[in-house]
Amino acid sequence: MSNHPFRFGVSLINVGSRSSWRDRVRETEDLGYDVLQMPDHLGMQSPFPALVAAADVTSMRLGTYVLNASVASPAYLARDVTDTQRLTDGRLELGLGAGYMPNEFEAVGLPFGTGGERLGRLEKTLSALRGLLAAQADAPVPPIMLAGAGDRMLRVGAREADIFSFSVMAGVTPGVPPEEAFARRIEVLREAAGDRLDKIELNLFVAAVGESAETLDLSIIRQASGLDDARLNQVPGVLIGSAGEIADRLRRYREEYGITYISVLEPHRDAFAEVIKHLR
């Protein structure tokens, strides 16, 4: 069992006006969430300004979930991280990933490349970023979350991350039951982390929450993952059942896998808030 307490984050998808954004931020905190997270995709809001705008009306921690580090300039990223960390009174959690949408690489004039190449770019960006932040007088280095599912990413996370987030694909291995596939991914991280394991907070990305498969909204994650609904309904990151049943499932994940930090998408914010009530 992990010694970390449960924490709950939610990714809000669009900002809108200043007043409506602040209202949604307040509502999110009132629902019991600990972390406000912002995704990073072209065509959506810019994460850092949104987090700074939220900081004045909430005591929640503020995170990126997750930045595409494969297309980020370390120097520009260091500037944005530094000011956001300062303007939020040190509440930033910096989530980074290797990127998975080819059109975003095309838009910035970079090759999509292989998974290994993208992971290599993430590692270089993270190393350079840490150096730039540590060189400043106040060393504004936030906790680093890495997110993914592949074995190479898990090993990088075991070495570098303060928080590791398991994506929906962590429950997907051809020919292997989803929870068994997920357990294997957990074991890869544990073996790679060794004595460092207790320093890593384990996060589960929850793509959907609902009382039954028939009423479940899988529209966002279906498009992002390319998986059909039958497969998605079985992965650990899709939670089906009553609020109490889901809470029991998450307690089991904490006992068996050490998962204590749960992040959900905004369309499922209110439904998951009912689960939070069972876990406080």
C-alpha positions in Angstrom: 0.0 0.0 0.0 1.2 3.5 -0.8 1.8 6.0 2.0 0.6 8.8 -0.2 -3.0 10.1 0.6 -5.5 10.3 -2.2 -5.4 13.4 -4.4 -7.8 14.3 -7.2 -7.2 16.4 -10.3 -9.4 17.5 -13.2 -8.5 18.7 -16.6 -10.6 21.7 -17.7 -10.9 21.9 -21.4 -11.8 25.4 -22.4 -11.3 28.8 -20.7 -13.9 31.1 -22.2 -14.2 34.6 -20.6 -12.3 35.6 -17.5 -15.4 35.6 -15.3 -16.8 32.3 -16.5 -13.3 30.7 -16.2 -13.0 31.8 -12.6 -16.5 30.6 -11.8 -15.6 27.1 -13.1 -12.4 27.1 -11.1 -14.3 27.9 -7.9 -16.9 25.2 -8.7 -14.1 22.7 -9.2 -12.5 23.4 -5.9 -15.9 23.3 -4.2 -16.5 19.8 -5.6 -13.5 18.5 -3.7 -10.7 18.5 -6.2 -7.1 19.1 -5.2 -5.5 20.0 -8.5 -6.6 22.0 -11.5 -5.0 20.7 -14.6 -4.8 22.1 -18.2 -4.3 20.0 -21.3 -1.9 21.1 -24.1 -3.2 20.8 -27.6 -3.3 23.2 -30.5 -6.8 24.6 -30.9 -7.3 24.7 -27.1 -6.4 27.2 -24.5 -2.8 28.1 -23.6 -2.1 26.3 -20.3 0.1 28.7 -18.5 -2.0 31.9 -18.7 -5.1 29.9 -17.7 -3.4 28.5 -14.6 -2.1 32.0 -13.6 -5.7 33.4 -14.1 -7.0 30.6 -11.8 -4.5 31.1 -9.1 -6.1 34.2 -7.6 -9.4 32.4 -7.0 -8.4 29.0 -5.7 -6.0 27.3 -3.3 -5.8 24.2 -5.5 -2.5 23.1 -6.9 -2.2 23.9 -10.6 -0.8 21.6 -13.3 -0.3 20.9 -16.9 -1.7 17.6 -18.1 0.4 17.3 -20.1 2.7 19.5 -22.2 4.1 18.1 -25.4 7.7 18.3 -24.5 8.9 17.0 -27.9 8.0 20.3 -29.6 8.9 22.6 -26.7 12.0 24.8 -26.6 13.7 24.4 -23.2 14.5 28.1 -23.0 11.0 29.3 -23.7 9.5 26.6 -21.5 11.9 27.6 -18.7 10.6 31.2 -19.0 7.0 30.1 -18.8 7.5 27.6 -16.0 9.5 30.2 -13.9 6.9 32.9 -14.1 4.0 30.5 -13.6 5.7 28.9 -10.6 6.2 32.4 -9.1 2.8 33.8 -9.9 1.0 30.8 -8.4 3.1 30.9 -5.2 4.9 27.7 -6.0 1.7 25.6 -6.7 2.7 24.4 -10.2 3.0 20.7 -11.1 4.6 20.4 -14.5 3.2 17.5 -16.5 5.2 16.4 -19.6 4.7 13.9 -22.3 6.3 12.8 -25.5 3.4 13.9 -27.8 1.2 11.6 -29.8 -0.6 13.8 -32.4 1.2 14.1 -35.7 -0.7 17.2 -36.7 0.9 19.1 -33.8 4.4 18.3 -34.9 3.5 19.2 -38.5 2.2 22.6 -37.3 5.5 23.5 -35.7 7.6 22.1 -38.5 9.0 19.1 -36.7 9.0 15.5 -37.8 6.7 13.2 -35.8 9.3 10.5 -35.7 9.2 7.2 -33.8 8.1 6.8 -30.2 11.7 6.4 -29.3 12.7 9.6 -31.0 10.0 11.6 -29.3 10.9 10.1 -26.0 14.5 11.1 -26.6 13.5 14.7 -27.3 11.4 14.7 -24.1 14.5 13.6 -22.1 16.7 16.3 -23.6 14.1 18.9 -23.0 13.6 17.9 -19.4 17.3 17.8 -18.7 17.9 21.2 -20.2 14.8 22.6 -18.4 16.0 21.4 -15.0 19.4 23.0 -15.6 17.9 26.4 -16.6 15.5 26.4 -13.6 18.1 25.3 -11.1 20.5 28.0 -12.2 18.1 30.8 -11.1 18.5 32.3 -7.6 15.2 31.0 -6.3 15.4 27.7 -8.2 11.7 27.6 -9.2 11.7 23.8 -10.0 8.1 22.4 -9.7 7.3 18.7 -9.2 7.6 16.9 -12.5 4.9 14.6 -13.8 5.7 12.3 -16.7 2.8 10.5 -18.4 2.6 7.5 -20.7 2.4 3.8 -20.9 5.3 2.3 -22.8 8.1 0.5 -21.1 10.8 3.1 -22.1 8.6 5.9 -20.7 8.1 4.0 -17.5 11.8 3.6 -17.1 12.4 7.3 -17.7 9.7 8.1 -15.2 11.2 5.7 -12.6 14.4 7.7 -12.9 13.2 11.3 -13.4 9.6 11.8 -12.2 8.1 13.0 -9.0 4.7 11.9 -10.3 4.1 9.2 -12.9 0.7 9.1 -14.7 -0.5 6.0 -16.3 -2.5 6.7 -19.5 -5.5 4.7 -20.8 -3.1 2.8 -22.9 -1.4 1.4 -19.8 -4.3 -1.1 -19.7 -3.8 -2.2 -23.4 -1.6 -5.1 -24.4 -2.7 -7.3 -27.3 -3.9 -10.7 -26.0 -3.7 -9.7 -22.3 -6.6 -8.8 -20.0 -6.6 -5.1 -19.4 -6.0 -5.2 -15.6 -3.2 -7.8 -16.1 -1.6 -5.5 -18.7 -1.9 -2.6 -16.2 -0.3 -4.6 -13.4 2.6 -5.5 -15.7 3.2 -1.8 -16.4 3.1 -1.1 -12.6 5.7 -3.8 -12.1 8.0 -2.3 -14.8 8.0 1.0 -13.0 8.6 -0.6 -9.6 11.5 -2.6 -10.8 13.1 0.3 -12.6 12.6 2.7 -9.6 14.1 0.4 -7.0 14.7 2.4 -3.8 13.3 5.5 -5.5 9.8 4.1 -5.7 8.5 5.7 -2.4 9.4 9.1 -3.9 7.1 8.7 -6.9 3.5 9.5 -6.6 1.4 7.3 -8.9 -1.4 8.8 -10.9 -4.2 7.2 -12.9 -5.7 9.1 -15.8 -9.4 8.5 -15.8 -11.0 8.9 -19.3 -14.6 8.3 -18.4 -16.9 7.7 -15.4 -20.4 6.4 -15.4 -22.9 4.1 -13.7 -23.3 1.8 -16.7 -21.5 1.1 -20.0 -24.7 2.2 -21.9 -24.6 5.7 -20.5 -20.8 6.2 -20.6 -19.5 9.1 -22.7 -16.3 7.8 -24.4 -16.3 10.3 -27.2 -13.1 12.1 -26.3 -11.0 9.1 -25.4 -12.3 7.0 -28.3 -10.9 9.5 -30.7 -7.6 9.9 -28.9 -7.0 6.2 -28.3 -8.4 4.6 -31.5 -9.9 1.8 -29.3 -13.4 0.6 -29.7 -15.9 1.0 -26.8 -15.8 -2.7 -25.8 -12.1 -2.5 -25.2 -12.2 0.9 -23.5 -14.9 -0.3 -21.1 -12.4 -2.8 -19.6 -9.3 -0.6 -19.0 -8.5 0.6 -15.5 -8.8 4.2 -16.6 -12.6 3.8 -17.4 -14.6 3.6 -14.2 -18.1 2.0 -14.4 -20.4 1.6 -11.4 -22.0 3.5 -8.6 -20.0 6.1 -6.8 -19.5 3.6 -3.9 -18.4 0.8 -6.2 -15.9 3.0 -8.0 -14.5 4.2 -4.7 -14.0 0.6 -3.6 -12.2 -0.1 -6.9 -9.9 2.9 -6.4 -9.1 1.7 -2.8 -8.1 -1.6 -4.3 -5.9 0.1 -6.8 -4.2 1.9 -3.9 -3.7 -1.3 -2.0 -2.5 -3.4 -4.9 -0.8 -0.9 -7.2 0.0 2.2 -5.1 -2.2 4.5 -7.2 -3.3 7.4 -5.0 -3.6 10.4 -7.4 -6.6 10.3 -9.8 -7.1 12.7 -12.7 -10.3 13.0 -14.7 -11.5 14.9 -17.8 -13.9 17.8 -17.3 -16.9 16.1 -18.8 -16.7 13.6 -15.9 -15.9 16.1 -13.2 -19.3 16.2 -11.5 -19.8 12.4 -11.7 -16.4 11.8 -10.2 -17.0 14.3 -7.4 -19.6 11.9 -6.0 -16.7 9.3 -5.8 -14.5 11.7 -4.0 -17.0 12.0 -1.2 -16.5 8.3 -0.5 -12.7 8.6 -0.4 -12.2 11.6 1.9 
